[in-house]
């Protein structure tokens, strides 16, 4: 998906919730980046659609974090690295997401397309 690079500043951070109260953030500069493809310059987002019921998180997601693999206990941990702009818990002031965000009501694909 190509978009105008000038519109990147209109994009918002994306927050991912893990383990009920652990937030990780993807800033627009993590998931929208400039490309030059077939002599066409623009920006693209680092997401793809797959017909599966899970997500694959790649390098765009991990930017700014160290990933710590605990094979013995089958856990994966994240911590911002020393020069990262990321904050622990996504920079949120609370562990309660309802205090930080308002959740949209569920809409059908038809309602979304009509908007």
LINSULCOR-V758914 format. One record per residue. SS is DSSP state (H for helix, E for strand, L for the rest). PSI is psi in degrees with one decimal (NA if undefined). OMEGA is omega in degrees with one decimal (999 if undefined). Layout:
# LINSULCOR-V758914
ss: {SS:SS}
psi: {PSI:PSI}
omega: {OMEGA:OMEGA}
This chain:
# LINSULCOR-V758914
ss: {L:E:E:L:H:H:H:H:H:H:L:L:L:E:E:E:E:E:L:L:L:E:E:E:E:E:L:H:H:H:H:E:E:E:E:E:E:L:L:E:E:E:E:E:E:L:L:L:L:L:L:L:L:L:L:L:L:L:H:H:H:H:L:L:E:E:E:E:E:E:L:L:L:L:E:E:E:E:E:E:L:L:L:L:L:L:L:H:H:H:H:L:L:L:L:L:H:H:H:H:L:L:L:L:L:L:L:L:H:H:H:H:H:H:L}
psi: {122.9:143.4:162.7:126.0:-27.1:-19.4:-3.7:-33.5:-9.3:-12.9:153.0:157.3:149.8:132.5:134.9:130.2:127.2:141.5:41.3:-28.2:18.4:111.8:137.3:144.0:141.9:116.4:157.6:-36.8:-14.2:-37.2:-6.0:119.7:157.7:141.8:157.5:103.9:122.7:46.9:22.7:112.6:137.0:-166.8:152.9:161.7:150.2:48.9:143.6:152.7:132.4:152.6:32.4:161.4:34.0:168.2:147.4:120.2:127.4:-157.4:-31.5:-37.9:-38.1:-5.3:127.3:-5.1:149.6:137.2:127.6:117.2:121.4:90.1:-33.4:-45.3:8.8:52.0:154.6:126.0:157.9:143.1:138.3:138.9:171.4:-33.5:11.5:146.7:-4.7:153.6:157.3:144.7:35.5:11.4:8.6:146.5:-12.4:158.9:-4.1:104.9:-26.2:-21.8:-21.1:-31.7:153.2:133.5:133.2:155.5:154.6:132.4:151.0:159.5:-32.4:-41.4:-38.6:-44.4:-32.0:-19.2:NA}
omega: {178.0:174.3:179.0:-178.1:177.8:-179.8:-179.4:-178.8:175.5:-179.2:-178.0:174.1:175.7:-179.5:179.0:-178.6:176.9:171.4:174.1:-179.0:179.4:-177.8:170.3:-174.5:168.4:176.7:179.9:179.2:174.4:-172.8:175.7:-175.2:-177.1:175.7:171.6:-174.4:179.0:179.7:177.2:-177.7:177.3:176.3:178.6:175.8:-174.3:177.9:174.8:178.7:176.2:-179.3:-177.5:-178.9:177.0:179.8:170.0:-179.0:-176.0:-174.1:177.5:179.5:-174.1:-179.4:178.4:-178.6:162.2:174.2:-177.6:-177.7:176.3:-176.1:-178.3:-178.1:178.7:179.7:175.2:-179.4:179.1:174.4:177.4:177.4:-169.3:-178.3:-178.2:172.3:-177.0:177.8:174.3:-179.1:175.1:-178.6:-179.6:-178.0:-175.7:173.6:-178.3:-175.6:-179.5:176.7:-176.6:-172.2:167.0:-177.6:177.9:174.7:178.7:179.4:175.8:176.4:179.2:178.9:178.9:-179.2:-179.0:-176.1:999}
